[in-house]
Amino acid sequence: MGTVYGIVHQVQNGRIDLDIARQNVNEEALHWSSRDLPNLGYFASTGSGHAQLPISSACVRITLLPKTAAWWWGLPSSKRIVASVTEEWLTDDATSRRMRATRSSGSTLELAMRRELTLAGLRYRLQFRPEPDMRHRADFVFIRPRVIVDLRGCYWHGCEAHCIPPKRNAPRWQEKFAHNRARDRRIVKELESRGWTVIVVWEHDDLRVAASVVARVVRNRRTRAANRGSGRRSSFEA
């Protein structure tokens, strides 16, 4: 993941022709990209150069910056661009469309789950970091009962029932999905070790049923906490 800064010279025959001024893409990403874009491997060591990006297969988003002052080397501001490299590898058009549609917040799945949790009478923190020293932002956090709800799309989180890796660069995609699954397990284990109850809701789950489960767990945890505070034993405790 990273950002490439450059100047667009032309867009012709399905290719973006640009000069690279500065970039923040890690070397591993450049290494894998260089399979189909040999010139990109050059930037790993020099940080500048020239490249042609095939629009049809490269996951690249071009955005014109505001027309204010000229860029730092004096080129016309109308030509300034930011090319946001949304993935480490090139892939097919269908996967590119899926990647462009991916949102870190406000997704269709999140909005649907928000609606169900609200109908269940629950109030929550949205996109909240439950532990300050962890980078993970949970989708829904119930702070006092210490309950977390994490949503997982079947594709990016590697659902074993519904995730079908792209055929192009298949080994690398399989490695990515395996890494994502391992990361998710590691995050859940760490949060549980700190006293959080983590409920995972998949894209293929019935969200109404999932919301009812979340509501039951949250209320049970609140009852336990209240009973511990009053010295009474909860009927939910073993």
N, C-alpha and C positions, 0 to 999 in steps of 0.2 A: 504494500500500500504506500502511496506517496503522491507527490505532485511534481510535475515537470513544467518548467517555465520556458516559453519559447516564442518565436515569431512565426506566424503562418505566412508562407510565401504563396502557396496555391493549393487548391483542392481540385484535383483533376484525376479522372479515371479511377475513382474509388480510393484515392490515396491522399493523405495529408502530408504536405511537404513543409517541414518546419526546421528552424534552427533552435537548438537547445542552449539556453543561457545558464540555467542553474536547475538542479533537481534534488529531490529528497527521497529517492527510491532506494531501498536497501539493495545491497549487492546480490543477494539471493534472488530477488525479483528480477534484476537485470539479467542474471545468469539464465533463468528459465525463459525469459522473454527472448533472449538472443537466439533461441532455437529457430524462431521464425523471423526475427528482426536482428540480423547479425550486427548491425550498426549500434544497437542499444548496448551491447556488451562493452563498447568503447567508452561509454559514459561512466562505468563503474570506477575507473581509475582517473579519468580526466575531469569529469564534471561538466564538460561542454562538448559541443560537436554538432553534427547534422544528422537527420534521420528522415526516413519516409515511413509513415505508419499506414498500413492498409485499413481503411475504415470498416470494411465488411467483417474483419476478423479480430481487430484490436478493440479491447474494452477501454476506449478513450473518450472522455467528454471534453469538448472544447467550449470555453466560455470567454466571451469578450469582456475585458475589464472596463470600468467606467472611464470615459474620455476626459481625463484630468490633465496632469502634467505628462511630459514625455517620459519614456522609460529611462532607466538609469544610464544607458549608453546613448541616449538622444534620439532613438527611433520614434516615429510618429505614434502617438498614443492609440490611434485607431487600430494599429496592428498588434497591440499587446494582447496576449492570450494566456490563459492558464489551462493546461491540458491535464485533467485529473485522471490518473491511472487507477482505475477502480479494482483491478485485480493483477496478480503477478503474471498470469499467463494469457496467451491468446486462446480463443475458443470459438465455437460455432455461433451463428447468429442467434439461435434460440437461447443459448446460455447467456449471451450478451444482453438480450432483452430482459432476461430474468434478473441479471445483476443490476441493470439500470433501474429496475422496478423495486429493488430491495431498499427498505427504509429502516433506519435504526429505531425510529419511533413513529407513531401515527400510522402504523400499518393496518391493513384490513383486519388481520387477526387481533391486533391490540385493541382496535376500536370495538370489535365485537365482544371481546372479553370485558372491556370496560363497561359496556352496556349491561352485560349479564351480572357483573359484580354489583353494579349500582342497583339493579332490580332486586338483588338479594339483600339490599340494605347495608352494604359494606362501604366503608370509607378507607382510602388507602393513599399511599404516596406512589406517584408514578415516575418511572425511570429514576429510581433513587438508589444511591450507594449505601447499602446497609452497614458496611464496615469501612471507615475512612481510609484505612491502609490497604484496601483492596480496590483494584481498578474496576471490578465488576459492578455494573449498574443493573439492578434487578428491575423487571418490568412492573411488578406490583409489590409493595412492601407494607406490611402491617406492623408498625414499630413496637407497640406495647406487647402484643401477644407473640412477637418475634416470629412472624410467618412471612415467607417469601413465595411469590408465584412467578415462575419463569416460563415465558412462552417460547416455544421452539417450532420453527418452520421445518417441515419435513425435508426440504431440500438441503438447506445450508447446515442444518444440525445433524444430517446423516441418518434420518429415520430408516431403520433396516427394512421396513415394509414398503416405503414409498420413494426412497431416494434412489434414483437411477443416475449414476455419474455420466457426464458427457463422454462420447466415444473418442473425441479428439483429446489428446493428452490424457487418456484415461488413467494411467498409473499415477500421474501427478494429482489428478482430482481425487482418486481413491485415497491417496496419502493425506490430502487436505481434509477430507471428510473424517478420516480416522483421527486426525489431529483435533478436529472440532469436537468429536465425541469424547476424546480423552480430556480435553480442556473442560468440557461441561461436567464430566464426572469429578474432576479435580476441584472445580468451584463448589459443587454441591457438597463434597466431602469437607472442604474447608469451612463452609458456612455452617454445616451441621455440627462441626467440632466446636463452634463458637456459640452454640445454643439456638441456632435458627432451625425452624421447620421449613423445608423447601418442597414446594409442590410444583411439579413439572407438568405443563399442559402443552400437548402437541397440537399441531395444526389440524390433524385428522380427528381429534377428540370432539365429543359433543360438549360444546362450551356451556350449555345450560347445566348439564350434569357436573361439569368441572367446577362451575361457580357454586353449586350446592355443596360440593365437597369442601371447597375453600371456606365457605361460610361456616360449615360445621366445625372444621379444624380451628378457625379463628375464634369462634365462640367457646369451644372447649378449652382452648388455651387461656382465654380471658377468665373463664370460670375457675380454672385451676389456680391462676394467679390470684384471683380474688379470695379463694378459699385458703390459700397459703397465707395470705395477708391477715385473714381473720382467725386463723388457727383451726378451721374446719377442714375435714378431708373431703375432696371432691369425689362424686360417684363415678367420674370418668377415669380416675387414677386406678392403676392396678394395685 
